[in-house]
Amino acid sequence: MNKENKISVVINTYNAEQHLERVLEAVKDFDEVLICDMESTDSTCEIARRHGCRIVTFERKTYNIVEPAREFAIHEAANGWVLVVDADEVVTPQLKQYLYDRIQDDDCPDGLFIPRKNYFMGRFMRCHYPDHILRFFRRDKTHWPAIIHCSPDVDGRVEKIPAARKELAFEHLANDTIENIVSKTNQYTRNELERKRDKHYGTVALLWRPFFRFFKTYILKGAILDGRPGFIKSVLEGYYQFIFLAKKYEQTQ
């Protein structure tokens, strides 16, 4: 099998020991598993070596952004196709087989959005499914911009795996506590302020945008069906919007 019919799994890591054993066990039968480590201080690299992964290092900068490391990692991969997996995501056997079957097709797209199952308070969250993410693509047609939380740019046709195919979705093992979510809100809103520094929001947005984010999550996306955790998560979604807008307003004072 030539490199154009092989798949490299790329995993960027930094102190990722918590879920890494399970993640690597799920991808062990791919043609290559490449770990791009950002100078971990825990047992991440030891676990990767034990699983026979190829390891490359990307210098950890003072800023907390993984996108430059993703760009570096995907072009370090040995094969023509790359599957990017986070260190807290599990690839199902069905997804693995699906990807190998697709790259044999003459009409295979150059990139695929993969659905992901997310959890909160131990429950699968309907409101955050399918959460499609572009993680499978031809290596030589892909560039990952150095912008936090951005998607890669694929020079070619991309498709989405249908949301109805839940057996093909990533299993997202992260199950953040409220304390973690609140902490990340501060970090993520800081990054969003940088991305949206040229945008302006009126006073009404302080009320409307948080309320609409809550309404969208709870009613339109179905968190109402997720019980009390769904309500709490919807409020946290609105809270995120309020913190971002409050910080934006603070900058103008």
Protein Blocks (a to p, Z undefined) as FASTA:
>chain_A
ZZklcccdddddehillmmmmmmmmmmmpmbdcdddehiablmlmmmmmnopacdddddd
fbdcfklmmmmmmmmpmbfbdcdddfkbccdfklmmmmmmmmmpmklcfbdcddddddee
hiacfklcgkiacfbdcfklcccdfbehiacddedddddddfklmmlpccdfbdcdfklm
mmmmmmmmmmmmmmmmmbccdfklmmmmmmmmmmmmmmmnopmmnojmlmmmmmmmmmmm
mmmmmmmmmmmZZ
